[in-house]
């Protein structure tokens, strides 16, 4: 393929990748699905075992949106990155407010992706549990 072809026809690279995907065995996709189901289940179960945390079972994404016993998710996420660690580890989350069109919606919710391997997801749940115990803006449950 010539560089000019790829530049003039943006889908060229996507078409090449798509062709390769069509030749990938179904067992590969089954393994990937199983890995993500295990990650999702570990995250959701771990979050549900933290007092005051509610989380529905995600239906098709690779992230979970959960409600935390906190005053403000934006402040909590920033606090986690700037002021909290558990033996050098912390958790990066996205405040859910940015995913709502309604002002004020999702102020106590965060989005957590489960793209890491199981041991790291389990560690993230440990960190979140400890952080919620230490956070100055925690709400009583």
Secondary structure by P-SEA (a helix, b strand, c coil): ccaaaaaaccaaaaaaaaaaaaaccaaaaaaaaaaaaaaaaaaaaaaaacccccccccccccbbbbbcccccaaaaaaaaacccccccbbbbbbccccccccccccccbbbbbccccaaaaaaaaaaaaaaaacccccccc
